[in-house]
Amino acid sequence: MHPVVKQHVIYAMDKNSKPSMTVDNGAVITVETFDCFENQIKTEDQPFHQLDWNKINPATGPIFINDAEPGDILAVTIEKIQLIGKATMLTGPGLGVLGDELTNNTIRRLPILNDKLIFASDIAIPLNKMIGVIGTAPAGDPISCGTPDAHGGNMDCKEIKEGVTLFLPVNVSGALLALGDVHAAMADGEVSVSGAEMASQVTIRLQVVKNKKWPTPSLISEDKIITIASAPTLDDASRIATKNMVQLLVDTSTITATDAIMLLSLAGDLRICQVVDPNKTVRMELPLQYWSENPFL
């Protein structure tokens, strides 16, 4: 296993970023991450005006993967997410879905006990450890780590968790993977503007996939295949995520496009990942039992 990647932080995914490290195809590495506030928040009474909002959603990296070339796919298997310290979350005026109804900024610092997030004395939430920001460098202009798009980025998809393999596009030589914004728990939507934000160590396995036309971003878990899409509106993201799943089914099996669309209407779940970023993110989920020709196995 490669050593831990030290906290070499970027705020945009950029083809011109200097790699923090170079690894071989097939490498297993452990990546240290800040929380989405770059660990700036220490107490619940910390004034909002003291926060440097230019340091939101930092991602550790980028990581250059040998043999990864434009047109390839980078398979990232998430082997372990180790949480560090307490979780932080906040909301306030202008933040999240209902920020226009709030008059005060609020910070919460939440401990973890017995694999549960302690929200209040009578509310303990099961952990759902997941990665909010993960992506590769786009071929064009830099994209803020806070914005999800076709390269990945701030997708805030709660299914990007331990045990899954995430498929990302390789747009530039080496892929230039970066990740951060780990959560102890987060529900679909992330409506307050934050989940339970935490520093972490994430262990991943990297594999370059060549000569495949699978849609990205997408992921496979032990029981389902998921296509993920981000766009300015939920309608656009929904269409892209659904279209990508249909195309995947058509390209990897004998099903027709019409039957694939009807199958998704019966067995596929279209779900919101987040609605609080510059682009909104949606996922289409299909249980693996309906996919007889799984090329990922």
Beta strands, then each sheet from edge to edge (+ up, - down):
strand 1: 9-10
strand 2: 12-13
strand 3: 21-23
strand 4: 28-33
strand 5: 59-65
strand 6: 73-91
strand 7: 106-110
strand 8: 112-113
strand 9: 116-120
strand 10: 123-126
strand 11: 130-135
strand 12: 143-144
strand 13: 152-153
strand 14: 165-169
strand 15: 177-183
strand 16: 197-209
strand 17: 218-220
strand 18: 224-231
strand 19: 269-274
strand 20: 280-287
sheet 1: 1+ 5- 3-
sheet 2: 1+ 5- 15+ 11- 13+
sheet 3: 1+ 5- 15+ 16- 4+
sheet 4: 1+ 5- 15+ 16- 6+ 7-
sheet 5: 1+ 5- 15+ 16- 6+ 14- 17+ 18- 20+ 19-
sheet 6: 2+ 12-
sheet 7: 8+ 9- 10+
end
